[in-house]
Amino acid sequence: MRRPPALLRCTAALLFALAGDAALAGAQQYEPLAASVRAALHEAVSDAAAPMLPIPDAGERAQWLAEMSRRLQKRIPDASYRNELLTSIHYEATRAGLDPQLVLGLIQVESNFRKYAISSAGARGYMQVMPFWLKVMERPDDNLFHLRTNLRYGCTILRHYLDIEKGNLFRALGRYNGSLGKAEYPNLVRAAWEKHWNWRPQQLAAGATTTPPPD
């Protein structure tokens, strides 16, 4: 029996919407951790200090937020939420010893800034955190779709992998994506970081100008 055109259109729209919520992420691998490492990760996630933009200079702080907000506007139209997200990303990245622009590139590749993205492997949220980390961190009630929670987990995990790999970002990103040793994912993150989120503060002296990278 042929379906009416209107029904076909509705079905196609539904499938498109569902596909839009999926994320093209890999699957971080569960690895048994030493008790000391598990305790350290638990402590890192448990600290819930209020978010702030940790740039000491007020002018540079305003520049960063305005410029990143401009670049993110097409993906997240709501200015208030966009600034909250950017502030939280910068805070959590800096707290974990990561470059905030690197984390922005990673989020673009992982979820394209979709809060409720779910990968085929079950990874969740902006930074596509696998649910097994709730067990690793001994925090089974944490909500990985919560903005701050997801960013806290994602940045803590990437920092953990960087420490394991002694600062080797290529291998740390491979571990994060569950594709250790393969170049595709690290190259995608680095390309997004350098093309869309690379940033240097403008000189505040009169007459100084800079040309921001394209969106």
C-alpha positions as CSV (number, residue, x, y, z in Angstrom):
1,M,0.0,0.0,0.0
2,R,1.4,3.4,-1.0
3,R,1.7,5.9,1.8
4,P,0.1,9.4,1.3
5,P,2.7,12.0,0.4
6,A,2.0,14.0,3.5
7,L,2.8,10.9,5.7
8,L,6.0,10.3,3.7
9,R,7.0,13.9,4.3
10,C,6.3,13.6,8.1
11,T,8.2,10.3,8.3
12,A,11.2,11.8,6.5
13,A,11.1,14.9,8.8
14,L,11.1,12.7,11.8
15,L,14.0,10.6,10.6
16,F,15.9,13.8,9.8
17,A,15.3,15.1,13.3
18,L,16.4,11.9,15.0
19,A,19.5,11.8,12.9
20,G,20.3,15.4,13.9
21,D,20.4,14.3,17.5
22,A,23.0,11.6,16.8
23,A,26.7,12.4,17.1
24,L,29.5,11.2,15.0
25,A,31.7,10.3,18.0
26,G,33.8,7.2,18.8
27,A,33.7,5.2,21.9
28,Q,36.1,5.8,24.7
29,Q,37.3,2.4,26.0
30,Y,36.8,1.3,29.6
31,E,40.1,0.7,31.2
32,P,40.6,-0.6,34.8
33,L,42.1,2.2,36.9
34,A,44.3,2.1,39.9
35,A,42.6,3.1,43.1
36,S,44.7,6.3,43.4
37,V,43.8,7.4,39.8
38,R,40.1,6.6,40.4
39,A,40.2,8.7,43.6
40,A,41.9,11.6,41.9
41,L,39.4,11.6,39.0
42,H,36.5,11.4,41.5
43,E,37.9,14.4,43.4
44,A,38.4,16.4,40.2
45,V,34.8,15.9,39.1
46,S,33.4,16.5,42.6
47,D,34.7,20.1,42.9
48,A,31.8,22.3,41.9
49,A,33.2,25.8,42.1
50,A,31.1,28.5,40.5
51,P,32.0,29.1,36.8
52,M,33.9,32.2,35.9
53,L,35.9,33.3,32.9
54,P,39.5,32.9,34.2
55,I,41.2,35.6,32.2
56,P,42.7,38.2,34.6
57,D,42.7,41.2,32.3
58,A,39.2,42.6,32.0
59,G,39.7,43.9,28.4
60,E,41.0,40.5,27.2
61,R,38.2,38.8,29.0
62,A,35.6,40.9,27.2
63,Q,37.4,40.3,23.8
64,W,37.5,36.6,24.2
65,L,33.8,36.3,25.1
66,A,32.7,38.6,22.4
67,E,34.7,37.0,19.7
68,M,33.9,33.4,20.6
69,S,30.2,34.3,21.0
70,R,30.3,35.8,17.4
71,R,31.8,32.6,16.0
72,L,29.3,30.4,17.9
73,Q,26.2,32.5,17.1
74,K,25.0,30.4,14.1
75,R,25.0,27.2,16.1
76,I,23.6,28.7,19.3
77,P,21.4,31.7,18.6
78,D,20.5,32.4,22.3
79,A,23.1,35.0,23.4
80,S,22.6,34.4,27.2
81,Y,23.0,30.6,26.9
82,R,25.9,31.0,24.4
83,N,27.8,33.1,26.9
84,E,27.0,30.7,29.7
85,L,28.3,27.8,27.6
86,L,31.5,29.7,26.6
87,T,32.2,30.8,30.1
88,S,31.8,27.2,31.4
89,I,34.0,25.8,28.6
90,H,36.8,28.3,29.3
91,Y,36.5,27.7,33.1
92,E,36.5,23.9,32.9
93,A,39.3,23.8,30.2
94,T,41.5,26.1,32.2
95,R,40.8,24.2,35.4
96,A,42.0,21.0,33.7
97,G,45.1,22.6,32.2
98,L,43.7,22.6,28.6
99,D,43.5,25.2,25.9
100,P,39.9,26.4,25.8
101,Q,40.2,26.8,22.0
102,L,41.2,23.1,21.8
103,V,38.1,22.1,23.8
104,L,35.9,24.2,21.5
105,G,37.4,22.3,18.5
106,L,36.8,19.0,20.2
107,I,33.2,19.9,21.0
108,Q,32.6,20.9,17.4
109,V,33.9,17.6,16.1
110,E,32.2,15.5,18.8
111,S,28.7,17.0,19.0
112,N,28.7,20.2,16.9
113,F,27.6,22.0,20.1
114,R,24.4,19.9,20.5
115,K,23.7,19.5,24.2
116,Y,21.6,16.4,23.9
117,A,23.7,14.6,21.2
118,I,24.0,10.8,21.6
119,S,26.4,8.8,19.5
120,S,25.7,5.3,18.2
121,A,28.0,4.0,21.0
122,G,26.0,5.9,23.6
123,A,28.3,8.8,24.3
124,R,26.4,11.8,25.6
125,G,26.3,15.6,25.4
126,Y,28.6,18.3,24.2
127,M,31.9,16.4,24.8
128,Q,30.4,12.9,24.1
129,V,31.2,11.3,27.5
130,M,30.6,7.6,27.7
131,P,28.3,6.5,30.6
132,F,30.8,4.1,32.0
133,W,32.7,7.1,33.4
134,L,29.9,7.5,36.0
135,K,31.0,4.2,37.5
136,V,34.7,5.1,37.2
137,M,34.1,8.3,39.0
138,E,31.7,6.6,41.5
139,R,29.0,9.1,40.8
140,P,26.1,7.1,39.3
141,D,23.6,9.9,39.7
142,D,25.4,12.5,37.6
143,N,23.6,13.7,34.5
144,L,25.9,13.8,31.5
145,F,23.5,16.1,29.7
146,H,23.9,18.8,32.3
147,L,26.1,21.5,30.8
148,R,28.6,21.9,33.6
149,T,28.7,18.2,34.4
150,N,29.4,17.2,30.8
151,L,32.2,19.7,30.4
152,R,33.7,18.8,33.8
153,Y,33.8,15.1,32.8
154,G,35.1,15.7,29.3
155,C,37.9,18.0,30.3
156,T,38.9,15.8,33.2
157,I,39.0,12.8,31.0
158,L,41.1,14.5,28.3
159,R,43.5,15.7,30.9
160,H,43.8,12.2,32.3
161,Y,44.6,10.9,28.8
162,L,47.2,13.7,28.3
163,D,48.8,12.7,31.5
164,I,48.9,9.0,30.5
165,E,50.4,9.9,27.1
166,K,52.9,12.4,28.7
167,G,51.5,15.4,26.9
168,N,51.2,13.7,23.5
169,L,48.0,15.4,22.2
170,F,47.7,13.1,19.1
171,R,47.6,10.0,21.3
172,A,45.5,11.6,24.0
173,L,42.8,12.6,21.4
174,G,42.9,9.1,20.0
175,R,42.2,7.7,23.4
176,Y,39.4,10.2,24.0
177,N,37.7,9.0,20.8
178,G,38.5,5.4,21.2
179,S,40.7,5.4,18.0
180,L,44.2,5.3,19.5
181,G,46.9,5.3,16.8
182,K,44.6,6.5,14.0
183,A,45.1,9.9,12.5
184,E,41.5,10.8,11.4
185,Y,40.0,12.0,14.7
186,P,43.1,14.0,16.0
187,N,43.4,15.6,12.6
188,L,39.7,16.6,12.6
189,V,40.0,18.2,16.1
190,R,43.2,20.0,15.3
191,A,41.7,21.3,12.0
192,A,38.6,22.6,13.8
193,W,40.7,24.2,16.6
194,E,43.0,26.0,14.1
195,K,40.5,27.0,11.5
196,H,37.5,28.0,13.7
197,W,38.6,28.7,17.2
198,N,42.2,29.9,17.1
199,W,42.4,33.2,18.9
200,R,44.9,35.8,20.1
201,P,43.9,38.9,22.1
202,Q,43.9,42.2,20.2
203,Q,46.3,44.9,21.3
204,L,44.3,47.4,23.4
205,A,46.4,50.3,22.2
206,A,44.6,52.8,20.0
207,G,44.7,52.0,16.3
208,A,45.6,48.3,16.7
209,T,43.5,45.9,14.5
210,T,43.4,42.2,14.0
211,T,41.7,40.0,11.4
212,P,39.8,37.2,13.1
213,P,39.8,33.7,11.4
214,P,36.7,32.8,9.3
215,D,33.7,31.1,10.9
